[in-house]
Amino acid sequence: MTPLEVVAVFAAGIGAGGINAVVGSGSLITFPTLLALGFPPIVANVSNNVGMVPGGVTGVVGYRPELKGQRDRLIRLGTASVLGSLVGGVLLLFLPEKAFQVIVPVLIGLACVLVVAQPRLSRWLVRLRVHPNGGPWLWLGVLLAGVYGGYFGAAQGVVLIGLLGLFLDEDLQRINAAKNMLSLLVNGTAAVLFAVIAPVDWTAALLVALGTAVGGFLGARLGRRLPPMVLRGFIVVVGVAAIVKLLA
């Protein structure tokens, strides 16, 4: 890689880490950057996934106050994230690249609708909240989000926020903190799998990792200060941008 390409990947990592901490979809910055530099799609995807892990760690650390009291919930939902990520990672390596091209934009669009309608839906569906951790339907939804995250991962944060906001009676910032932890589990699990059996470009992964570590820290500081309405609007904007990017 040339010095200019190194700077480009590092800068893309900073932007991706910041967006991931606030909502998700950071891979829509780093993944196209790696493709533009000539990396094959699978190599770019797995290298990007590995590089996202440090940014996930700094994002979680930045949201520590909002994670208090969610330990049991995150252990339960975390099992779904890990299992789903393993399934998604295996699918990435063995299915055609176009397998999710139709499903992914629809999934992101549905997540955006859930985020916008979440306050009203929450009042309508309050009877579903018989379990403080969301019950079996939320566990299943997080499992499927983990499959998607292990396969590609862009906008998995939007999907998770939509699901968590629908089934949990929580403040949006606490939901975002839980999303960061579950996304980290998905990316971390897939990264371990890819490091063992996938063609990771470790130079690219390292540059993305350094950038996302910085961006995740900065994004968490910003995201925790955003009012719920602003954060909700930002989530929708990023989700729509993700759909446009994937359909382009």
C-alpha positions as CSV (number, residue, x, y, z in Angstrom):
1,M,0.0,0.0,0.0
2,T,1.2,3.5,-0.8
3,P,1.4,6.2,2.0
4,L,-1.7,7.9,0.5
5,E,-3.6,4.6,0.7
6,V,-2.5,4.0,4.2
7,V,-3.9,7.4,5.2
8,A,-7.1,6.8,3.4
9,V,-7.8,3.5,5.1
10,F,-6.8,4.9,8.5
11,A,-9.1,7.9,8.0
12,A,-12.0,5.7,6.9
13,G,-11.5,3.7,10.1
14,I,-11.8,6.8,12.2
15,G,-15.1,7.7,10.5
16,A,-16.4,4.1,10.7
17,G,-15.5,3.8,14.4
18,G,-17.3,7.0,15.2
19,I,-20.5,6.1,13.3
20,N,-20.5,2.6,14.8
21,A,-20.4,4.0,18.4
22,V,-23.4,6.2,17.7
23,V,-25.5,3.9,15.6
24,G,-23.7,1.5,13.3
25,S,-23.1,1.2,9.5
26,G,-19.4,2.2,9.8
27,S,-18.5,-0.7,7.4
28,L,-20.2,1.3,4.7
29,I,-17.2,3.6,4.9
30,T,-14.3,1.2,5.3
31,F,-15.5,-1.7,3.1
32,P,-16.0,0.5,-0.1
33,T,-12.6,2.1,0.7
34,L,-10.9,-1.3,0.6
35,L,-12.7,-2.2,-2.5
36,A,-11.7,1.0,-4.2
37,L,-8.0,0.2,-3.4
38,G,-8.3,-3.1,-5.2
39,F,-8.9,-5.6,-2.5
40,P,-11.1,-8.6,-3.5
41,P,-14.6,-8.4,-1.9
42,I,-14.2,-11.4,0.4
43,V,-10.7,-10.2,1.5
44,A,-12.0,-6.7,2.0
45,N,-15.0,-7.9,4.0
46,V,-13.1,-10.2,6.4
47,S,-10.2,-7.7,6.9
48,N,-12.7,-5.0,7.6
49,N,-14.5,-7.1,10.1
50,V,-11.3,-7.9,12.0
51,G,-10.4,-4.2,12.0
52,M,-13.8,-3.2,13.5
53,V,-13.1,-5.0,16.8
54,P,-11.0,-2.3,18.6
55,G,-13.5,0.3,17.6
56,G,-16.2,-1.8,19.2
57,V,-14.2,-2.0,22.4
58,T,-13.7,1.7,22.7
59,G,-17.3,2.3,21.9
60,V,-18.4,0.0,24.7
61,V,-16.0,1.6,27.2
62,G,-17.3,5.0,26.3
63,Y,-20.9,3.9,27.1
64,R,-20.0,2.2,30.5
65,P,-22.5,4.3,32.5
66,E,-25.4,3.3,30.3
67,L,-24.4,-0.4,30.6
68,K,-25.0,-0.5,34.3
69,G,-27.8,-2.9,35.3
70,Q,-27.8,-4.6,31.9
71,R,-25.4,-7.5,32.8
72,D,-28.0,-10.4,32.9
73,R,-29.8,-9.1,29.8
74,L,-26.5,-8.8,27.8
75,I,-25.3,-12.3,28.8
76,R,-28.6,-13.7,27.6
77,L,-28.7,-11.8,24.3
78,G,-25.0,-12.1,23.9
79,T,-25.3,-15.9,23.4
80,A,-27.6,-15.2,20.5
81,S,-25.1,-12.7,19.0
82,V,-22.2,-15.1,19.3
83,L,-24.2,-18.1,17.8
84,G,-25.6,-16.0,15.0
85,S,-22.2,-14.5,14.2
86,L,-20.7,-18.0,13.8
87,V,-23.4,-19.0,11.4
88,G,-23.1,-15.8,9.4
89,G,-19.3,-16.1,9.2
90,V,-19.6,-19.6,7.8
91,L,-22.2,-18.5,5.3
92,L,-19.9,-15.7,4.1
93,L,-17.2,-18.2,3.3
94,F,-19.4,-20.8,1.6
95,L,-22.3,-18.9,-0.1
96,P,-22.3,-16.7,-3.2
97,E,-21.6,-13.0,-2.5
98,K,-25.0,-12.0,-3.9
99,A,-27.0,-14.2,-1.5
100,F,-28.0,-11.3,0.8
101,Q,-28.3,-8.5,-1.8
102,V,-32.1,-8.5,-1.8
103,I,-32.6,-9.1,2.0
104,V,-30.1,-6.6,3.4
105,P,-31.7,-3.4,2.1
106,V,-35.1,-4.6,3.2
107,L,-33.8,-5.4,6.6
108,I,-32.2,-2.0,7.0
109,G,-35.3,-0.3,5.8
110,L,-37.5,-2.2,8.3
111,A,-35.0,-1.3,11.1
112,C,-35.3,2.4,10.2
113,V,-39.1,2.2,10.4
114,L,-38.9,0.5,13.8
115,V,-36.6,3.2,15.1
116,V,-39.0,6.0,14.0
117,A,-42.1,4.3,15.2
118,Q,-40.5,2.8,18.4
119,P,-42.2,5.2,20.9
120,R,-45.7,4.6,19.6
121,L,-45.1,0.9,19.0
122,S,-43.7,0.6,22.5
123,R,-47.0,1.9,23.9
124,W,-49.0,-0.5,21.7
125,L,-46.9,-3.5,22.4
126,V,-46.3,-3.0,26.1
127,R,-48.0,-6.3,26.8
128,L,-45.2,-8.1,25.0
129,R,-42.8,-6.9,27.7
130,V,-43.5,-9.7,30.1
131,H,-39.8,-10.4,30.3
132,P,-37.3,-7.6,31.3
133,N,-34.9,-9.0,28.8
134,G,-37.3,-9.0,25.9
135,G,-38.4,-12.6,25.9
136,P,-37.8,-15.3,23.2
137,W,-38.8,-13.1,20.3
138,L,-36.1,-10.6,21.0
139,W,-33.5,-13.4,21.5
140,L,-34.5,-14.8,18.1
141,G,-34.3,-11.3,16.5
142,V,-30.8,-10.8,18.0
143,L,-29.8,-14.2,16.7
144,L,-30.8,-13.3,13.1
145,A,-29.1,-9.9,13.4
146,G,-26.0,-11.8,14.5
147,V,-26.2,-14.0,11.4
148,Y,-26.4,-10.8,9.3
149,G,-23.5,-9.2,11.2
150,G,-21.3,-12.2,10.8
151,Y,-22.0,-12.3,7.1
152,F,-21.5,-8.6,6.3
153,G,-22.3,-6.4,9.3
154,A,-23.0,-2.9,7.8
155,A,-26.0,-1.4,9.5
156,Q,-26.3,-4.2,12.0
157,G,-26.4,-1.5,14.6
158,V,-29.5,0.0,13.0
159,V,-31.2,-3.4,13.1
160,L,-30.2,-4.0,16.7
161,I,-31.5,-0.6,17.9
162,G,-34.8,-1.2,16.1
163,L,-35.2,-4.6,17.8
164,L,-34.0,-3.6,21.3
165,G,-36.2,-0.4,21.2
166,L,-39.3,-2.4,20.3
167,F,-39.0,-5.1,23.0
168,L,-37.3,-3.3,25.9
169,D,-38.7,-0.5,28.0
170,E,-35.4,1.5,28.1
171,D,-34.0,4.9,27.4
172,L,-32.6,5.1,23.9
173,Q,-29.0,5.8,25.2
174,R,-29.1,2.6,27.2
175,I,-30.4,0.7,24.2
176,N,-27.5,2.2,22.2
177,A,-25.0,1.0,24.9
178,A,-26.5,-2.5,24.7
179,K,-26.3,-2.4,20.9
180,N,-22.6,-1.5,21.1
181,M,-21.9,-4.5,23.3
182,L,-23.9,-7.0,21.1
183,S,-22.2,-5.6,18.0
184,L,-18.8,-6.1,19.6
185,L,-19.7,-9.7,20.3
186,V,-20.7,-10.3,16.7
187,N,-17.6,-8.7,15.3
188,G,-15.3,-10.3,17.8
189,T,-16.7,-13.7,17.1
190,A,-16.5,-13.4,13.4
191,A,-13.0,-11.9,13.6
192,V,-11.7,-15.0,15.5
193,L,-13.3,-17.3,12.9
194,F,-11.9,-15.2,10.0
195,A,-8.4,-15.1,11.5
196,V,-8.3,-18.9,11.5
197,I,-9.9,-19.8,8.2
198,A,-10.4,-16.7,6.0
199,P,-7.9,-14.7,3.8
200,V,-7.4,-11.7,6.1
201,D,-5.1,-8.9,4.8
202,W,-3.5,-8.0,8.1
203,T,-2.1,-4.7,7.0
204,A,-5.5,-3.4,6.0
205,A,-7.0,-4.9,9.2
206,L,-4.5,-3.2,11.4
207,L,-5.1,0.2,9.7
208,V,-8.8,-0.1,10.1
209,A,-8.3,-1.3,13.7
210,L,-6.2,1.8,14.6
211,G,-8.7,4.1,13.0
212,T,-11.8,2.5,14.5
213,A,-10.2,2.6,18.0
214,V,-9.9,6.3,17.7
215,G,-13.2,6.8,16.1
216,G,-15.1,4.6,18.6
217,F,-13.8,6.7,21.5
218,L,-14.7,10.0,19.9
219,G,-18.1,8.7,18.7
220,A,-19.1,7.4,22.2
221,R,-18.3,10.8,23.7
222,L,-20.5,12.5,21.1
223,G,-23.3,9.9,21.1
224,R,-23.9,10.0,24.8
225,R,-24.6,13.8,24.6
226,L,-27.2,13.6,21.8
227,P,-30.9,14.1,22.8
228,P,-33.1,11.0,22.0
229,M,-34.8,12.8,19.1
230,V,-31.6,13.9,17.5
231,L,-30.1,10.4,18.0
232,R,-33.2,8.8,16.5
233,G,-33.0,11.1,13.5
234,F,-29.3,10.4,13.0
235,I,-30.0,6.7,13.1
236,V,-32.6,7.0,10.3
237,V,-30.3,9.1,8.1
238,V,-27.5,6.6,8.4
239,G,-29.9,3.7,7.7
240,V,-31.3,5.4,4.6
241,A,-27.7,6.1,3.4
242,A,-26.9,2.5,4.0
243,I,-29.8,1.4,1.8
244,V,-28.8,3.8,-1.0
245,K,-25.2,2.6,-0.8
246,L,-26.1,-1.1,-1.0
247,L,-28.5,-0.5,-3.9
248,A,-26.1,1.7,-5.9
